[in-house]
Amino acid sequence: MNDDYNASTIPEAGLLESSTVLIDESELVSSGRKAARRKLSNVDKKVVLVRANPEDWSEADRIRVGSPSSLLAIASVLKDSNVPVEIVDFSVLTKDEEVECLNNLASRDDILIVGFSLMSVQIAHCLRIIRKLKERRPDTKIIIGGIHAVLYPEETCQHELVDYVCYADGEEMMVDLVEFLSKKEEGYPTHIPALLYKKNGIVQKNPVGELPEINDLPYSPYELLDLEKYVHRSWHPTDPTHKTRYFDILTGKGCPFRCTFCINALEDFYDREYRGMSAERILDEVEYLMDKHGAQHFKFVDELFFVNRKRLMQFLDLVEERKLKFTWTANIRADYFTRTYVDRKVLQRIKDSGCVFLTMGVESGSQRMLDFMKKDMKVESTIAAAEALAEIGVTGGFSFMYALPGEKNEDVKATFKLIQKLYEIHPDTYIFGPAIFRPYPGNTLYDLCVEKGFPEKKNLDDWDLMGKIDREWGFSEAEDYKWVEKPRELPYLGFYGKLAYIGVQKGTGIVMGNIQRLLAVVAKYRFENDYYGLPIEFFLFKKVMPYLQLLTWTSLSCQNGGKAKYSETM
């Protein structure tokens, strides 16, 4: 990635016509089963749903963590089916609280099954929890779901500590499994959709079956959480003056796009199509949480909240009709800011409905790389998005990454040039990353990395890298990036590029702001000349950054017992 850099101008862009074929709204209607939910009786033991920590979890992460949406969804259906359920979320516990909680879990005899929803980065902590439980009570039943189980169902189920694996939606499946275990019948759960289990040591895989109707999900049972540990947050990523009672709501699943770095691009992925709640169902839950828990701000955590324009317009109509007053955040594609999808009139209505922050994954400032990733989007769309958000006064969030196979030095520098332009257009912009690309399984880009020599993990224990996961590299090391000429320089490239082009963000203190401005001069020289010898600034920041992040997020959250000074901008 040290090719000579030929600077190219980033084109100006006004409001663009759509560069992407939009999804036909008729294709977005949910087609899952819709049936009256049965009520179980005589379930005398509890289901315990657990969120384990990523291996690189920090104190700064703990005090800004969002609620476990997937576990809440499963718990809502279990609760509605008369199944005793509780949620144990290690991500909000201190070290001492974690030890106490784990000892308590291991000593209990009232647990029917323990379930985990896992990303790959949570596996090490999950296995430590399971070992502790199995040491004390070897007959404890364990089920694993979540994205890792979707990617590696058979490999996950083969592990000696795992009894069951769910590789699709888990809400209705868990009711089926609880009923099976409670009856203590002989045989195997051959009738339960999307379930894996072992029969005589051989993994058996049931078909997915029909997916449940998302509109039928009960409201999230926030009462199962220590609510005050989640809801006191600022909706703004850096500015603590916007603290509010903050709730997460999952209003849809799936994504119809084909980005090659994403699991949704898999041809056989069970959830390729978007399945969303109706606008009425969304706002019913919004009103419920406002009335019951004093909710003020909502983050719609769907991968793509705006994919169904008809639902969006119904949502805006109902907010106005019901005269609801709340703020909200969601993900959007940059190429939705068009005359045919989200024009200035619609965007004004979006803001008037309470939207304060829109985030989008734009990934790169290089059109060549966007085409390579099959983003089906133009660089100009990102610029148009920033212009639209600046004009209307909504905070924008843009995520980027670098170090992909085939990426050249000029592509990386085009990304940072684009970031600089976004800040010039819209100063109230937040940049996620740019992060070093992490090859995760389940997409064509990962397969390409493996072809180029990236080490592939085959079983659950391969992911058990206790204490070896790095914030910059994830599960990997510099040597794993065979397609990069100087992989050890990748962290320097990102660090100095950020200092040179991102500038001082909203909410940064005076001292830190002055330090960043001073270092930006050095950073720009290093970045533009590809000179990373003796990167003293990098190592200094790496030492102090955990403390700076902790200070920042303490000011953005009141989880540690302070009283939130809530935003008045509702």
Order of alpha helices (4+ residues) and beta strands (2+ residues): beta-alpha-alpha-beta-alpha-beta-alpha-beta-alpha-alpha-beta-alpha-beta-beta-beta-beta-beta-beta-alpha-beta-alpha-beta-alpha-beta-alpha-alpha-beta-alpha-beta-alpha-alpha-alpha-alpha
